[in-house]
Amino acid sequence: MYNYRILIQYKQYDGGRFDGWQRLGKDASENTVEFKIKEILKKMTGEEAELFCGCRTEKGVHAYGQVANFKLNSRQNCMELRNYLNRYLPRDIAVLKVEAVDERFHSQLLAKETTYLYRIDTKSIASAFERKYSYHTFHPLDYEAMNKAAAYFLGKHDFKAFTTARKSKSTEREIKNITISCDESGIAQLRITANDFLHNMARLMIGILLDVGTGLKKPENVRDILDGKDVQMSLPAESYGLFLEEVRY
């Protein structure tokens, strides 16, 4: 078997272009990023390849740096694979790189850290060009309060309150770093790096940080929720502002 790793970018239009990276079970769908890639690989090689991704993104979430791998029985030229995929994939999916890797490499199981980026349009008038790729807030953000709240997330915690997953062997995750910054363009960037993310975990974390920034929540509410206290949860942040930025190995 020959193992290939690919680096992918994709964007979602108003959350409706694809149903995320993958949809299984009763919500199974062929309108996913994974299915589109598998479809083109079969067309090129005649093989039914199984794709493994570094981090499974939800519906409406974009990716700057998704990593996936698949195995084939036949040896393929990496440049030809990349060019063929980019020729036939929808134009909102781009394969940046294809490389042959050790047969033991697994995109999900060997991932050490994952970083999500959330883009927030803080300008008084929302940009018509940014509306599909950033969340517009009508209220000024209190970055000091947001940073104070973010500090409570750092380290290992039980994130059972910050996931919509029905079943999981463990809900403990480690947050390595959270940064919040805003440049002269008025686009604030919120980055979260963790050893792994539960389903909808990033969006729920960002949701409460945004509520802290606009004064709807207190920074200490994050601590209280992690401690299992009865605090009303914030809504998950809108998916269209969220990007899978990097998966590290």
N, C-alpha and C positions, 0 to 999 in steps of 0.2 A: 504493500500500500504506500502511496505517496501522499504526504501531508502538506497542505498549502495554507499559508496565512495571508489574509487580505485586510487592508486598511480602507475603511469606507466612510464616506460622507453622505448624508441624506437630509432633506428638509421636508417638512410637512406643510401643506397648504390648509390653513384654518382647521387643522386637526382632522381633515377628511380625506387626505390623499392616500394614506396607508393606515391600517389598523395596528400600528406599532411594528416592532421587530417580528413578533410571532404571536399567534392567537391559537390556543389549544382548547380542548374540551368542548363544551356545548357552544362556546363562542368562537369555534374554529373558523378561520377565514383564510382565503387565498390572497386577499388584498393586503399582504404584509411585505416588508422589505426582504425578509428571509425567503419567502416563496418566489419573489421576483428573481432573486439571484439563483436559487436552485433551478428555476425554470430555464434560465439562460445556460447554466452549466450543463444541464441535460441536453439541451439543443446542441451544444458544442461537442460534448464528450460522449453522449449516449448513456451516461451513468446517472443513477439516482444518488446524489451526494447529500450527506447529512451535515448541516451547518451548525457550528457551536459559536456563540457570540460572547464577547467579554462582559457585556452588561445588557440585559434585555430592556429595551426602551418601550415605554407605553405609547398609546395612541396620541398623536399630536406632538411628540417630543422629537427634536432634531438631533443630529449627531455631527460633530466635527471630526471625531476620531473613534468610530466604532471598529473593533477588531473581531474578526471571525476566522475560523479555520474549517477545512473540509478535507476529506481523504478521497483519493481516486485510485482505481486499479491501474490506470495508465499514466505514464509520465507525460507531463505537459510543459511547454515552454511558458515561463511566467509572464513574459512580455506579451505573448499571444493571448494568454488567458485574460490579462488586464485589458487589452485592446478589444477583445471580443465582448467582454462583459460591458464595457463602456459604450460599445457600439449599439448593443441591443437592449440595455437596461433603460427604464424611464429616465428622463433627463434630470430628475431631482434625486437620483442616486448616482454617486460617482465612486468608482474604485480607484483609489490613489496609488495603491501598491499591491503587488502579488509576489510572494516569496516562498520558496520551498523551505520547510522547517523539519526539525526532528519529529519522528513519528509519534513521540510521546507528548508533543506540545498540544495543550488543550486551552482554548481561549478563555473559558470560564473558570475551570478548576485551578489554573495557574496564575490567575490575575491577583495581584497584591494590593493594588489601590485603584480606585475609580474616582474621577473628578467630574462633577456636574457644574455647569455654568448657568446662571439665571440672569437674563438681561431685563432691566427695568428702565423704561422711558420716564424720566422725571421732569421733562419740559412741561410748561403750562399748556402747550398745544401739542397733541400727539402727532408724531410724524406719520404721514401717509405711507412712507416707504418702510418704516420700522414696525408697523402695526402687526404684521404676521410673525415677527421674530423678536418682539419685546413686549412686556406687559407695561401698560401706561398707568401710572398712579396719579390721581388728581390731587393728592395731598403731599406736602413736603415730607421727606423721610428724616427721622431722627437717627442718624448713623451711630451716635454714641449709645443710644438705647439698644439698637440692633446688635452692635458688637458685644454689649453686655449680655444680651440674651444668647447670642451665639456661643459665648464662652461656656455656658452651661451644657452645651451639646458635646464639647470636646471630651475625648476619652471613651471608655467603654461604658455602654448603658444598654438597658433593655428598651428597645424601640417598638414594643408591641402596640403602643398608642399611636405610633407614627407609620402605620401600614394598614392597607386594606386587604392584605392577603388573608385568606381563610385558614390556611394551614401552613405552618412552617416548623421545622425541627427546632430552630432556635431563632429568637428575635433579638439576640444580643449582637450589636455591631459597634465598631470603633470609629469615631470621627477623628481624623488626623488633623484637619485644618479647615477653617472657615474664614474667608476674607470678603470684605465689602468695600467697594471703592466706586467713585464716580468721576468721570473725566469731563473735560470742557464741553463735550458734545451733549451732555445731559443724560447719557446712558449709564446707569449704575450697573455694576457687575457683582454678582454674589456667587462665590465659588465655594463648593463643599467637596472635600476629599475624605473618603472613607475606605475601609478595607472591603466593604461590600454594601449594597443598598437593598432593602426590602422593597416589595411592590408599593409604589407611590410614596415611599419614604422621603425622597428628596422634595417632592411637591408639598407634602405636609409640613416638613421642616421649614421650607421657604414661606409657606402660608402664614405660619405663626410669626416668623421674623418680619414679614411685611406688616402684620397687624401690630407688632411691637413698634415698628417704624412709624406707623400712622397714629399711634396712641390708643388703639383698640385693646391691646394687651400690654401687660407689664413684663419686663424681662424675667422676673421671678416666676412667671407662669410656666416658662420652659422647665425650670427646675422642678416645680410642683408636679407637672405632668410626668416627667421622667421618674419622679418618686412615687407615682401611682396615685396621687391625690385627685380628687374629683374637680377637674377644671374643664370647662367647655373647650373643645378643640376648635381651632381655626379651620376654615375650608382649605383644601389643597390649592396651591397656586395654579394659575392657568398654565396649561401645558405648552402653549405656543412660545413662551419665553424661555423654555428650558432646553439646554443643549448638553448632550453627553460629550464632554470635551476631550477626555483622555482616559485610556485604560493602561495601567503600567504593570510590567512583569519583572 
